[in-house]
């Protein structure tokens, strides 16, 4: 598969996004092995934009690794500075469940109540709130009421 071709503006935007990233894959003295390719592919699928650090001192070898990774993983080569390589591939879209009757799952909240006696530590407790419940400002769990409909919107003139 050929590498993705990007315009100069797209490559510049990805370079600025990658500036603050840390390397997620490191290539050692063994070079480009099957395990390294697998990890790089997994990182590209998870993050989309990644940095790879090559530990070898040979610039031609790093350039060859850079081009091979881009071609074999169908990624766009963004930048090669020193021992850092930046690669980009669009993240695959996740398939959501099509179940329309599915409700949100339980959530856990941390409720902090101040002590009635002064100088005592506040009481901290974890509360589990189900999908049909809500948490009040006092830390109580109440069943959620159905949303009221506007009288003006329901009227048909």
N, CA, C and O atoms as a DFTB+ gen file, in Angstrom:
628 C
 N C O
     1  1       0.833      -1.175       0.000
     2  2       0.000       0.000       0.000
     3  2       0.883       1.247       0.000
     4  3       1.847       1.315       0.763
     5  1       0.574       2.222      -0.833
     6  2       1.375       3.439      -0.848
     7  2       1.044       4.327       0.351
     8  3      -0.039       4.242       0.930
     9  1       1.999       5.173       0.702
    10  2       1.806       6.091       1.827
    11  2       0.804       7.170       1.447
    12  3       0.627       7.469       0.266
    13  1       0.157       7.749       2.433
    14  2      -0.811       8.817       2.202
    15  2      -0.060      10.081       1.795
    16  3       0.951      10.429       2.406
    17  1      -0.545      10.761       0.777
    18  2       0.065      12.001       0.321
    19  2      -0.733      13.176       0.884
    20  3      -1.951      13.235       0.720
    21  1      -0.054      14.105       1.543
    22  2      -0.695      15.275       2.129
    23  2      -0.171      16.544       1.480
    24  3       0.925      16.569       0.921
    25  1      -0.980      17.602       1.564
    26  2      -0.519      18.902       1.087
    27  2       0.424      19.501       2.118
    28  3       0.536      19.004       3.239
    29  1       1.094      20.564       1.731
    30  2       2.046      21.209       2.632
    31  2       1.320      21.793       3.842
    32  3       1.832      21.724       4.960
    33  1       0.145      22.360       3.635
    34  2      -0.614      22.953       4.744
    35  2      -1.065      21.881       5.736
    36  3      -1.010      22.100       6.946
    37  1      -1.510      20.724       5.238
    38  2      -1.926      19.634       6.123
    39  2      -0.735      19.103       6.924
    40  3      -0.843      18.840       8.122
    41  1       0.399      18.951       6.242
    42  2       1.604      18.459       6.913
    43  2       2.055      19.455       7.996
    44  3       2.511      19.048       9.064
    45  1       1.927      20.738       7.717
    46  2       2.307      21.775       8.677
    47  2       1.386      21.733       9.900
    48  3       1.848      21.890      11.030
    49  1       0.099      21.526       9.680
    50  2      -0.852      21.446      10.796
    51  2      -0.556      20.232      11.673
    52  3      -0.593      20.333      12.899
    53  1      -0.266      19.094      11.063
    54  2       0.057      17.883      11.836
    55  2       1.375      18.042      12.588
    56  3       1.524      17.527      13.696
    57  1       2.331      18.752      11.993
    58  2       3.611      19.000      12.671
    59  2       3.394      19.823      13.931
    60  3       4.011      19.556      14.963
    61  1       2.524      20.819      13.854
    62  2       2.268      21.651      15.039
    63  2       1.514      20.865      16.106
    64  3       1.744      21.083      17.295
    65  1       0.618      19.953      15.712
    66  2      -0.088      19.112      16.679
    67  2       0.874      18.138      17.365
    68  3       0.706      17.828      18.544
    69  1       1.873      17.661      16.635
    70  2       2.797      16.657      17.170
    71  2       3.904      17.253      18.024
    72  3       4.667      16.516      18.649
    73  1       4.002      18.569      18.059
    74  2       5.115      19.204      18.766
    75  2       5.183      18.803      20.236
    76  3       6.270      18.540      20.749
    77  1       4.055      18.753      20.915
    78  2       4.049      18.466      22.347
    79  2       3.985      16.980      22.670
    80  3       4.031      16.616      23.845
    81  1       3.881      16.112      21.673
    82  2       3.752      14.672      21.922
    83  2       5.081      14.052      22.345
    84  3       6.154      14.533      21.979
    85  1       4.985      12.983      23.117
    86  2       6.152      12.185      23.476
    87  2       6.199      10.958      22.566
    88  3       5.155      10.519      22.083
    89  1       7.387      10.393      22.320
    90  2       7.461       9.195      21.486
    91  2       6.727       8.021      22.147
    92  3       6.908       7.755      23.335
    93  1       5.897       7.326      21.363
    94  2       5.161       6.178      21.892
    95  2       5.790       4.860      21.463
    96  3       5.519       3.821      22.065
    97  1       6.627       4.889      20.430
    98  2       7.307       3.682      19.953
    99  2       8.792       4.009      19.870
   100  3       9.183       5.074      19.394
   101  1       9.619       3.065      20.347
   102  2      11.063       3.237      20.258
   103  2      11.654       2.067      19.487
   104  3      11.373       0.905      19.780
   105  1      12.468       2.387      18.508
   106  2      13.101       1.369      17.677
   107  2      14.550       1.242      18.130
   108  3      15.312       2.208      18.082
   109  1      14.921       0.053      18.568
   110  2      16.253      -0.186      19.097
   111  2      17.263      -0.519      18.019
   112  3      17.057      -0.223      16.842
   113  1      18.362      -1.138      18.434
   114  2      19.451      -1.468      17.513
   115  2      19.091      -2.591      16.553
   116  3      19.745      -2.747      15.522
   117  1      18.049      -3.390      16.871
   118  2      17.637      -4.456      15.959
   119  2      16.953      -3.917      14.714
   120  3      16.804      -4.642      13.731
   121  1      16.542      -2.680      14.738
   122  2      15.906      -2.072      13.575
   123  2      14.419      -2.332      13.538
   124  3      13.768      -2.478      14.573
   125  1      13.895      -2.387      12.335
   126  2      12.457      -2.509      12.127
   127  2      12.065      -3.987      12.136
   128  3      12.203      -4.676      11.125
   129  1      11.580      -4.466      13.268
   130  2      11.160      -5.853      13.396
   131  2       9.644      -5.941      13.268
   132  3       8.957      -4.921      13.200
   133  1       9.132      -7.160      13.235
   134  2       7.684      -7.361      13.126
   135  2       6.964      -6.823      14.362
   136  3       5.867      -6.275      14.253
   137  1       7.572      -6.974      15.527
   138  2       6.961      -6.475      16.761
   139  2       6.878      -4.954      16.745
   140  3       5.888      -4.385      17.207
   141  1       7.899      -4.293      16.222
   142  2       7.894      -2.835      16.146
   143  2       6.804      -2.367      15.194
   144  3       6.099      -1.399      15.478
   145  1       6.665      -3.056      14.059
   146  2       5.612      -2.695      13.102
   147  2       4.230      -2.860      13.730
   148  3       3.347      -2.023      13.543
   149  1       4.056      -3.949      14.475
   150  2       2.765      -4.218      15.109
   151  2       2.429      -3.135      16.134
   152  3       1.297      -2.655      16.177
   153  1       3.402      -2.749      16.957
   154  2       3.173      -1.709      17.960
   155  2       2.914      -0.351      17.314
   156  3       2.074       0.415      17.786
   157  1       3.629      -0.057      16.245
   158  2       3.427       1.209      15.550
   159  2       2.040       1.253      14.928
   160  3       1.372       2.286      14.969
   161  1       1.603       0.134      14.351
   162  2       0.264       0.052      13.768
   163  2      -0.802       0.243      14.834
   164  3      -1.786       0.949      14.610
   165  1      -0.614      -0.386      16.004
   166  2      -1.577      -0.240      17.100
   167  2      -1.609       1.202      17.602
   168  3      -2.681       1.735      17.892
   169  1      -0.445       1.832      17.704
   170  2      -0.395       3.225      18.165
   171  2      -1.051       4.165      17.166
   172  3      -1.735       5.107      17.564
   173  1      -0.853       3.924      15.877
   174  2      -1.502       4.748      14.852
   175  2      -3.013       4.580      14.888
   176  3      -3.751       5.549      14.707
   177  1      -3.480       3.351      15.123
   178  2      -4.921       3.117      15.199
   179  2      -5.517       3.794      16.429
   180  3      -6.642       4.290      16.376
   181  1      -4.778       3.819      17.528
   182  2      -5.287       4.402      18.768
   183  2      -5.193       5.930      18.773
   184  3      -6.120       6.604      19.222
   185  1      -4.085       6.477      18.279
   186  2      -3.842       7.914      18.412
   187  2      -3.955       8.687      17.106
   188  3      -4.344       9.855      17.122
   189  1      -3.631       8.079      15.996
   190  2      -3.666       8.778      14.720
   191  2      -2.349       9.471      14.402
   192  3      -1.794       9.275      13.321
   193  1      -1.848      10.270      15.320
   194  2      -0.604      11.014      15.127
   195  2       0.372      10.568      16.208
   196  3       0.080      10.696      17.397
   197  1       1.535      10.041      15.803
   198  2       2.483       9.512      16.787
   199  2       3.905       9.961      16.469
   200  3       4.234      10.352      15.348
   201  1       4.732       9.886      17.514
   202  2       6.166      10.084      17.350
   203  2       6.864       8.762      17.601
   204  3       6.475       8.001      18.488
   205  1       7.899       8.493      16.813
   206  2       8.690       7.275      16.939
   207  2      10.140       7.701      17.141
   208  3      10.644       8.555      16.411
   209  1      10.814       7.112      18.129
   210  2      12.221       7.415      18.365
   211  2      13.065       6.245      17.871
   212  3      12.825       5.093      18.233
   213  1      14.058       6.558      17.037
   214  2      14.989       5.559      16.519
   215  2      16.313       5.751      17.240
   216  3      16.855       6.856      17.262
   217  1      16.838       4.678      17.832
   218  2      18.032       4.801      18.659
   219  2      19.338       4.657      17.885
   220  3      20.405       4.868      18.461
   221  1      19.292       4.310      16.621
   222  2      20.519       4.158      15.842
   223  2      21.113       5.498      15.457
   224  3      20.416       6.513      15.437
   225  1      22.437       5.500      15.142
   226  2      23.117       6.737      14.769
   227  2      23.198       6.955      13.259
   228  3      23.571       8.041      12.816
   229  1      22.858       5.948      12.469
   230  2      22.979       6.025      11.019
   231  2      21.765       6.743      10.423
   232  3      20.638       6.255      10.509
   233  1      22.014       7.909       9.818
   234  2      20.913       8.714       9.271
   235  2      20.230       8.020       8.103
   236  3      19.006       8.083       7.991
   237  1      20.976       7.369       7.240
   238  2      20.372       6.685       6.096
   239  2      19.465       5.545       6.564
   240  3      18.404       5.319       5.983
   241  1      19.874       4.839       7.598
   242  2      19.051       3.758       8.141
   243  2      17.753       4.312       8.731
   244  3      16.688       3.717       8.568
   245  1      17.847       5.466       9.424
   246  2      16.632       6.089       9.976
   247  2      15.696       6.532       8.864
   248  3      14.479       6.377       8.969
   249  1      16.258       7.076       7.812
   250  2      15.436       7.513       6.669
   251  2      14.759       6.318       6.007
   252  3      13.596       6.407       5.612
   253  1      15.473       5.202       5.883
   254  2      14.882       3.991       5.297
   255  2      13.762       3.445       6.189
   256  3      12.720       3.023       5.688
   257  1      13.976       3.453       7.509
   258  2      12.939       3.001       8.442
   259  2      11.712       3.893       8.324
   260  3      10.581       3.408       8.323
   261  1      11.939       5.195       8.225
   262  2      10.857       6.174       8.107
   263  2       9.995       5.902       6.877
   264  3       8.767       5.867       6.964
   265  1      10.646       5.710       5.735
   266  2       9.908       5.462       4.494
   267  2       9.210       4.106       4.519
   268  3       8.077       3.990       4.051
   269  1       9.872       3.073       5.059
   270  2       9.262       1.737       5.129
   271  2       8.034       1.717       6.030
   272  3       7.016       1.116       5.687
   273  1       8.133       2.379       7.188
   274  2       6.976       2.450       8.082
   275  2       5.809       3.150       7.409
   276  3       4.669       2.697       7.512
   277  1       6.085       4.256       6.720
   278  2       5.015       4.999       6.053
   279  2       4.351       4.154       4.971
   280  3       3.126       4.170       4.842
   281  1       5.128       3.429       4.204
   282  2       4.566       2.630       3.116
   283  2       3.833       1.396       3.632
   284  3       2.715       1.122       3.194
   285  1       4.436       0.649       4.551
   286  2       3.849      -0.606       4.990
   287  2       2.632      -0.416       5.884
   288  3       1.752      -1.277       5.914
   289  1       2.565       0.698       6.616
   290  2       1.437       0.925       7.513
   291  2       0.415       1.891       6.931
   292  3      -0.539       2.275       7.609
   293  1       0.613       2.285       5.674
   294  2      -0.290       3.210       4.987
   295  2      -0.460       4.487       5.804
   296  3      -1.582       4.921       6.067
   297  1       0.650       5.077       6.199
   298  2       0.650       6.301       6.995
   299  2       1.333       7.412       6.213
   300  3       2.090       7.159       5.276
   301  1       1.055       8.632       6.609
   302  2       1.678       9.785       5.966
   303  2       2.919      10.188       6.746
   304  3       2.837      10.408       7.954
   305  1       4.076      10.291       6.079
   306  2       5.270      10.783       6.767
   307  2       5.138      12.289       6.983
   308  3       4.990      13.041       6.019
   309  1       5.191      12.731       8.228
   310  2       4.993      14.141       8.544
   311  2       6.335      14.850       8.729
   312  3       6.571      15.899       8.129
   313  1       7.213      14.280       9.558
   314  2       8.453      14.971       9.872
   315  2       9.520      13.983      10.323
   316  3       9.221      12.972      10.959
   317  1      10.767      14.289       9.985
   318  2      11.917      13.507      10.432
   319  2      12.977      14.492      10.892
   320  3      13.656      15.119      10.078
   321  1      13.112      14.620      12.207
   322  2      14.131      15.517      12.764
   323  2      14.998      14.703      13.702
   324  3      14.515      14.181      14.707
   325  1      16.257      14.594      13.382
   326  2      17.185      13.841      14.224
   327  2      16.756      12.391      14.336
   328  3      16.655      11.681      13.335
   329  1      16.504      11.957      15.563
   330  2      16.113      10.564      15.799
   331  2      14.616      10.416      15.985
   332  3      14.147       9.330      16.327
   333  1      13.851      11.483      15.769
   334  2      12.401      11.442      15.924
   335  2      11.712      11.409      14.570
   336  3      12.038      12.177      13.665
   337  1      10.764      10.510      14.456
   338  2       9.938      10.394      13.254
   339  2       8.497      10.673      13.652
   340  3       8.042      10.213      14.700
   341  1       7.781      11.417      12.832
   342  2       6.371      11.700      13.099
   343  2       5.562      11.109      11.954
   344  3       5.810      11.392      10.782
   345  1       4.575      10.267      12.326
   346  2       3.707       9.618      11.342
   347  2       2.257       9.939      11.664
   348  3       1.899      10.137      12.825
   349  1       1.417       9.989      10.619
   350  2      -0.010      10.250      10.802
   351  2      -0.816       9.311       9.911
   352  3      -0.457       9.030       8.767
   353  1      -1.908       8.844      10.477
   354  2      -2.880       8.061       9.720
   355  2      -4.247       8.376      10.319
   356  3      -4.370       8.443      11.542
   357  1      -5.274       8.571       9.499
   358  2      -6.589       8.870      10.078
   359  2      -7.068       7.726      10.956
   360  3      -6.925       6.554      10.608
   361  1      -7.643       8.086      12.111
   362  2      -8.140       7.060      13.031
   363  2      -9.373       6.409      12.436
   364  3     -10.210       7.097      11.850
   365  1      -9.505       5.073      12.577
   366  2     -10.706       4.417      12.079
   367  2     -11.914       4.818      12.928
   368  3     -11.796       5.030      14.134
   369  1     -13.069       4.917      12.281
   370  2     -14.272       5.289      13.013
   371  2     -14.750       4.106      13.835
   372  3     -14.706       2.960      13.387
   373  1     -15.208       4.401      15.045
   374  2     -15.694       3.353      15.925
   375  2     -17.164       3.079      15.615
   376  3     -17.936       3.993      15.325
   377  1     -17.525       1.817      15.683
   378  2     -18.908       1.423      15.427
   379  2     -19.664       1.467      16.748
   380  3     -19.292       0.793      17.708
   381  1     -20.733       2.268      16.790
   382  2     -21.533       2.370      18.001
   383  2     -22.650       1.348      17.959
   384  3     -23.076       0.911      16.891
   385  1     -23.113       0.977      19.135
   386  2     -24.233       0.045      19.232
   387  2     -25.498       0.735      18.739
   388  3     -25.726       1.908      19.036
   389  1     -26.302       0.023      18.003
   390  2     -27.514       0.574      17.417
   391  2     -28.740       0.356      18.306
   392  3     -29.871       0.527      17.851
   393  1     -28.528      -0.016      19.552
   394  2     -29.624      -0.273      20.463
   395  2     -30.193       1.062      20.943
   396  3     -29.537       1.778      21.699
   397  1     -31.419       1.404      20.506
   398  2     -32.012       2.698      20.834
   399  2     -32.574       2.731      22.250
   400  3     -32.707       3.811      22.825
   401  1     -32.906       1.578      22.826
   402  2     -33.475       1.555      24.153
   403  2     -32.415       1.488      25.240
   404  3     -32.735       1.336      26.419
   405  1     -31.189       1.599      24.853
   406  2     -30.095       1.495      25.806
   407  2     -29.995       2.781      26.620
   408  3     -29.989       3.881      26.067
   409  1     -29.917       2.631      27.919
   410  2     -29.823       3.762      28.835
   411  2     -28.381       3.907      29.311
   412  3     -27.605       2.954      29.234
   413  1     -28.015       5.105      29.807
   414  2     -26.658       5.262      30.327
   415  2     -26.435       4.407      31.559
   416  3     -27.358       4.186      32.342
   417  1     -25.240       3.935      31.730
   418  2     -24.904       3.060      32.843
   419  2     -24.715       3.817      34.140
   420  3     -24.810       5.044      34.164
   421  1     -24.449       3.097      35.220
   422  2     -24.260       3.756      36.514
   423  2     -22.972       4.580      36.536
   424  3     -21.980       4.239      35.892
   425  1     -23.019       5.669      37.294
   426  2     -21.856       6.533      37.449
   427  2     -21.544       6.636      38.932
   428  3     -22.433       6.511      39.775
   429  1     -20.286       6.864      39.241
   430  2     -19.884       7.012      40.635
   431  2     -19.452       8.451      40.874
   432  3     -18.692       9.021      40.092
   433  1     -19.949       9.034      41.971
   434  2     -19.594      10.386      42.351
   435  2     -19.009      10.372      43.756
   436  3     -19.324       9.502      44.568
   437  1     -18.161      11.339      44.023
   438  2     -17.609      11.511      45.352
   439  2     -18.351      12.681      45.994
   440  3     -18.299      13.805      45.494
   441  1     -19.044      12.411      47.107
   442  2     -19.819      13.432      47.805
   443  2     -19.065      13.813      49.067
   444  3     -18.691      12.952      49.864
   445  1     -18.843      15.117      49.244
   446  2     -18.139      15.626      50.416
   447  2     -19.129      16.438      51.237
   448  3     -19.680      17.427      50.753
   449  1     -19.356      16.018      52.492
   450  2     -20.245      16.738      53.397
   451  2     -19.423      17.265      54.559
   452  3     -18.657      16.524      55.174
   453  1     -19.585      18.545      54.857
   454  2     -18.880      19.134      55.988
   455  2     -19.491      18.627      57.282
   456  3     -20.693      18.373      57.357
   457  1     -18.667      18.485      58.282
   458  2     -19.109      17.982      59.580
   459  2     -19.967      19.029      60.289
   460  3     -19.747      20.231      60.142
   461  1     -20.944      18.556      61.058
   462  2     -21.789      19.489      61.808
   463  2     -21.010      20.116      62.962
   464  3     -21.323      21.229      63.387
   465  1     -20.015      19.425      63.464
   466  2     -19.137      19.966      64.498
   467  2     -17.953      20.665      63.845
   468  3     -17.366      20.150      62.894
   469  1     -17.615      21.810      64.347
   470  2     -16.495      22.554      63.780
   471  2     -15.178      21.865      64.040
   472  3     -15.022      21.209      65.070
   473  1     -14.237      21.993      63.145
   474  2     -12.909      21.441      63.341
   475  2     -12.776      19.987      62.920
   476  3     -11.666      19.455      62.909
   477  1     -13.866      19.335      62.578
   478  2     -13.811      17.943      62.140
   479  2     -13.545      17.891      60.639
   480  3     -13.840      18.830      59.900
   481  1     -12.986      16.777      60.218
   482  2     -12.769      16.592      58.782
   483  2     -14.097      16.387      58.076
   484  3     -15.026      15.827      58.657
   485  1     -14.199      16.838      56.816
   486  2     -15.438      16.572      56.079
   487  2     -15.565      15.082      55.771
   488  3     -14.570      14.382      55.580
   489  1     -16.802      14.621      55.727
   490  2     -17.072      13.209      55.451
   491  2     -17.105      13.010      53.936
   492  3     -17.818      13.717      53.224
   493  1     -16.331      12.046      53.456
   494  2     -16.264      11.752      52.031
   495  2     -16.863      10.378      51.808
   496  3     -16.440       9.399      52.423
   497  1     -17.860      10.309      50.918
   498  2     -18.417       8.994      50.585
   499  2     -18.668       8.924      49.089
   500  3     -18.942       9.929      48.434
   501  1     -18.569       7.717      48.571
   502  2     -18.769       7.477      47.144
   503  2     -20.203       7.026      46.942
   504  3     -20.686       6.135      47.641
   505  1     -20.885       7.644      45.982
   506  2     -22.286       7.371      45.713
   507  2     -22.417       6.872      44.286
   508  3     -21.834       7.440      43.362
   509  1     -23.181       5.814      44.114
   510  2     -23.430       5.255      42.782
   511  2     -24.786       5.752      42.301
   512  3     -25.798       5.552      42.974
   513  1     -24.810       6.398      41.139
   514  2     -26.024       6.978      40.585
   515  2     -26.361       6.220      39.310
   516  3     -25.550       6.140      38.388
   517  1     -27.572       5.663      39.267
   518  2     -28.018       4.924      38.091
   519  2     -28.490       5.882      37.014
   520  3     -28.543       7.093      37.230
   521  1     -28.831       5.343      35.859
   522  2     -29.228       6.170      34.726
   523  2     -30.503       6.942      34.955
   524  3     -30.656       8.028      34.398
   525  1     -31.441       6.427      35.761
   526  2     -32.703       7.121      35.983
   527  2     -32.689       7.920      37.286
   528  3     -33.750       8.293      37.788
   529  1     -31.522       8.185      37.833
   530  2     -31.408       8.926      39.075
   531  2     -30.561      10.168      38.857
   532  3     -29.852      10.300      37.860
   533  1     -30.659      11.092      39.840
   534  2     -29.831      12.301      39.788
   535  2     -29.285      12.569      41.173
   536  3     -29.796      12.051      42.166
   537  1     -28.261      13.367      41.232
   538  2     -27.614      13.720      42.484
   539  2     -27.969      15.167      42.801
   540  3     -27.722      16.056      41.986
   541  1     -28.547      15.414      43.975
   542  2     -28.911      16.773      44.349
   543  2     -27.693      17.498      44.887
   544  3     -26.637      16.899      45.089
   545  1     -27.853      18.807      45.119
   546  2     -26.727      19.585      45.619
   547  2     -26.361      19.196      47.041
   548  3     -25.221      19.407      47.454
   549  1     -27.294      18.633      47.804
   550  2     -27.014      18.196      49.159
   551  2     -26.372      16.826      49.227
   552  3     -26.042      16.363      50.319
   553  1     -26.185      16.164      48.105
   554  2     -25.555      14.856      48.083
   555  2     -26.533      13.704      48.155
   556  3     -26.122      12.559      48.345
   557  1     -27.823      13.980      48.006
   558  2     -28.853      12.945      48.035
   559  2     -29.066      12.414      46.620
   560  3     -28.908      13.138      45.637
   561  1     -29.427      11.135      46.542
   562  2     -29.730      10.523      45.253
   563  2     -31.245      10.462      45.122
   564  3     -31.923       9.885      45.972
   565  1     -31.776      11.057      44.055
   566  2     -33.219      11.072      43.827
   567  2     -33.506      10.522      42.455
   568  3     -32.681      10.591      41.545
   569  1     -34.707       9.969      42.327
   570  2     -35.142       9.475      41.029
   571  2     -35.433      10.665      40.133
   572  3     -36.081      11.624      40.551
   573  1     -34.961      10.601      38.924
   574  2     -35.146      11.710      38.003
   575  2     -36.602      11.777      37.554
   576  3     -37.240      10.754      37.307
   577  1     -37.114      13.005      37.452
   578  2     -38.481      13.200      36.989
   579  2     -38.462      13.344      35.474
   580  3     -37.478      13.814      34.902
   581  1     -39.552      12.938      34.824
   582  2     -39.588      13.127      33.376
   583  2     -39.562      14.612      33.032
   584  3     -40.125      15.439      33.749
   585  1     -38.914      14.928      31.948
   586  2     -38.771      16.314      31.530
   587  2     -40.135      16.869      31.156
   588  3     -40.866      16.257      30.378
   589  1     -40.483      18.042      31.715
   590  2     -41.779      18.629      31.424
   591  2     -41.756      19.265      30.052
   592  3     -40.760      19.850      29.626
   593  1     -42.887      19.135      29.370
   594  2     -43.000      19.707      28.049
   595  2     -43.656      21.074      28.152
   596  3     -44.519      21.301      29.000
   597  1     -43.242      21.966      27.291
   598  2     -43.766      23.304      27.297
   599  2     -45.224      23.298      26.818
   600  3     -45.578      22.612      25.860
   601  1     -46.052      24.080      27.511
   602  2     -47.464      24.169      27.141
   603  2     -47.584      24.906      25.814
   604  3     -48.413      24.551      24.976
   605  1     -46.763      25.926      25.622
   606  2     -46.835      26.719      24.403
   607  2     -46.424      25.914      23.181
   608  3     -47.015      26.067      22.112
   609  1     -45.410      25.049      23.327
   610  2     -44.946      24.265      22.195
   611  2     -45.893      23.145      21.850
   612  3     -45.975      22.744      20.689
   613  1     -46.620      22.622      22.842
   614  2     -47.516      21.507      22.570
   615  2     -48.850      21.951      21.971
   616  3     -49.568      21.152      21.370
   617  1     -49.178      23.250      22.143
   618  2     -50.409      23.770      21.565
   619  2     -50.276      23.887      20.051
   620  3     -49.255      24.344      19.537
   621  1     -51.304      23.476      19.360
   622  2     -51.320      23.645      17.903
   623  2     -52.425      24.607      17.563
   624  3     -53.598      24.289      17.755
   625  1     -52.086      25.768      17.067
   626  2     -53.082      26.794      16.715
   627  2     -53.454      26.704      15.268
   628  3     -54.277      27.485      14.792
